């Protein structure tokens, strides 16, 4: 991945970290991938007494994903969100193409 793309993805991750999280635990980790940013649950930040089934933890991941997608759109990218249903709880946001490149101005 080239430097400009890494810096662009890092800027988007910064916005994702501003999302609300259960008990302000910030229970996520980010992994930069070639075409997406993966948001992984950080199970070391679980709150098993008040969130025994991790419902709030996964809602927090959704908040981070939405912040990231909105930041991508604000920066001129698409912001496609997908959920990895393999059981590991990973959410991916693919900033994708620049919207202004896809749709010429009218």
C-alpha positions in Angstrom: 0.0 0.0 0.0 1.4 3.4 -0.9 2.2 6.1 1.6 -0.7 8.4 0.5 -3.2 5.7 0.8 -1.9 4.7 4.3 -2.1 8.3 5.5 -5.6 8.7 4.0 -6.8 5.5 5.8 -5.1 6.6 9.0 -7.0 9.9 8.9 -10.3 8.0 8.5 -9.4 5.8 11.4 -9.0 8.9 13.5 -12.6 9.9 12.8 -13.7 6.4 13.7 -12.1 6.6 17.1 -14.3 9.6 17.9 -17.4 7.3 17.9 -19.3 6.6 21.1 -18.6 3.3 22.7 -20.1 1.3 25.5 -18.9 2.7 28.8 -16.3 4.6 26.8 -14.2 1.5 26.5 -13.2 2.1 22.9 -13.4 -1.6 22.4 -12.1 -1.8 18.8 -8.9 -2.3 17.0 -8.2 -1.2 13.4 -6.3 -3.0 10.7 -5.4 -1.3 7.4 -6.0 -3.7 4.5 -5.3 -3.1 0.8 -8.8 -2.0 -0.1 -10.5 -1.6 3.3 -10.2 -0.8 6.9 -11.1 -3.7 9.2 -12.6 -2.9 12.6 -12.0 -5.8 15.0 -13.5 -6.2 18.5 -11.0 -5.8 21.3 -12.2 -8.4 23.7 -9.7 -7.3 26.3 -12.0 -4.3 26.8 -15.2 -6.3 27.4 -17.5 -5.4 30.3 -18.9 -8.8 31.2 -20.8 -7.6 34.3 -22.9 -5.0 32.5 -22.7 -6.5 28.9 -22.5 -10.3 29.4 -23.4 -11.1 25.7 -21.2 -8.4 24.2 -24.2 -6.7 22.6 -22.9 -3.2 23.6 -19.4 -4.0 22.4 -20.7 -4.9 18.9 -23.0 -1.8 18.8 -19.8 0.2 19.5 -18.1 -1.4 16.5 -21.1 -0.3 14.4 -20.7 3.2 15.7 -17.1 3.3 14.7 -17.9 1.8 11.3 -20.5 4.5 10.7 -18.2 7.3 11.7 -15.5 5.9 9.4 -18.0 5.6 6.5 -19.2 9.1 7.0 -15.7 10.4 7.2 -14.9 8.6 3.9 -17.8 10.2 2.2 -16.8 13.6 3.6 -13.4 13.1 2.1 -14.9 12.3 -1.3 -14.8 8.5 -1.1 -17.5 5.9 -1.1 -18.0 4.3 2.3 -19.2 0.7 1.8 -19.6 -1.2 5.1 -19.7 -5.0 5.3 -19.8 -7.5 8.1 -17.6 -10.6 8.1 -20.1 -13.4 9.1 -17.4 -16.0 9.7 -17.9 -15.5 13.4 -15.0 -13.2 14.3 -17.0 -10.0 14.5 -15.0 -8.1 12.0 -16.6 -5.1 10.3 -14.9 -3.7 7.1 -15.3 -0.3 5.6 -14.0 0.1 2.1 -13.4 3.7 1.2 -13.4 2.7 -2.5 -13.4 5.0 -5.4 -13.5 8.8 -5.1 -17.1 9.9 -5.6 -16.1 12.9 -7.7 -14.2 10.6 -10.1 -17.2 8.3 -10.5 -19.9 11.0 -11.1 -18.9 14.1 -13.1 -20.3 17.4 -11.9 -23.6 18.4 -13.5 
